[in-house]
Amino acid sequence: QVQLVESGGGLVQPGGSLRLSCAASGRIFSLDAMGWYRQAPGKQRELVARITSGGSTMYADSVKGRFTISRDNAKNAVFLQMNSLKPEDTAVYYCNAALFPTVVDALRDYWGQGTQVTVSL
């Protein structure tokens, strides 16, 4: 009963910027950490950035200094501002949310369907 919907992907030139958005909806008692993962063709899905409910952030070394993750708790949303994009950033980006569906449920992970980001000339 939880859905994550991503938006903001697209085609951009190297050095350009994109802003990804993800909104969670459905049965959510408590929304914990949220994050962004990406998967390039032929590669494993990797963590790009995550943010805790309190606002603490963590980034993969490959994107640190270029990407910024943020959240809007009132909207159950998470964002990823991507600057100075490189061809190696090309991948499908997935939104992730860890949450408690109800007060008696254990923490669970939910995933969006993904949004394509292509960095190319």
N, C-alpha and C positions, 0 to 999 in steps of 0.2 A: 504493500500500500504506500510505498515511498517511491517517488520518481525524482530523478535528477535530469534537468534539461540544460544542455550547453548551447552556447551561441558565440559568435564572434570570429570563427575561423575563416580562412580564406587564403588567397594568393597574395604574397607581398614580396617586394624586392629585398635583396640583402641590405641590411642596415635599416630597414623599415620597422614599423611597429604594428602590433595587434593587441587588442584587449579581449580576452575571453571571459565570458560570464557563465555562471551556473547557479540555478535556483532549485532548491529542494522543496518538495511539497508532499503532502500526505500525512500519515500518522507519525508524528515526531514528538516524543516527550521531551527529549533533550538532545540537541545537536552538539556533538563534540568536535573532534578535529575534522577539517576538510582539506582537500588537497587536489593537486593536478598531477596526472601521470601522462606519459606519452609512449607511443609504440611506433617505431619506424618499420618499414617492410623488412622482413627477415630477422628482426631483432626482438628481444624480450621487452615487455613493458617495464618502464623505469619511472621512479619517482622524480618529479620535477620540483615540486614545492609543496609544503603543507603549512597549515596554520591551525593553532589550537583555539579552543573556545575563548581563551584569555588573550589571544592576539600574538602569541609567540610564533615565530616563523622559522622555517628551515628550507634551505635550497640545495639542489644538486650543485656540485662544484662547476659543472659545465654552464650553468645559467646564472650563477651568483654574480650580482652586480648589474645584470641586464634585465632580469625578471623581478617583478614584485607581486606578491600574493596579498590579498586583502579580503575582508569579509564584511557583510552587513547582517548582523544577527537578527535584526527586525524583519528582514526579508528572507532569511535562511539562504543567503546567497554568498558565493565566493567568486573572486575575480582573479585574473592573472594578466597583469600588464607586461607585455613582452616588447622590449626595446632592443635595438641593435641586433636584429634577427640575422641568423646565419643559415646557410643551406643545411647544415647539420641539425637544425631545429625542425626540419620537415618531419612531420609525424602526425598521427591521429592523437589528439589530446583528449584525455578522459577526466572527467570530474569524479571525485570520490568524497564520500561523506561517511564518517563514523558516528553512529547515533544510537540512542536508546529509544526504540519504538514506543514502549510504555514503561511505567515505573517498575514493572516486574520482569522486563525483558533484559537479556544480556546485550552488551554492545555488539552492534552489527555494522558491516560495511555495505554500502550501496554505491552503484556505479552508473554514470551516464552512458549514453550511446556513443559518445565521441564526436569530435569535430575536427575536420581536416585542416591542418596548417601546412601550407607549402611556401617555402622560401626559395625563390628562383629568379634568375634573370629572364 
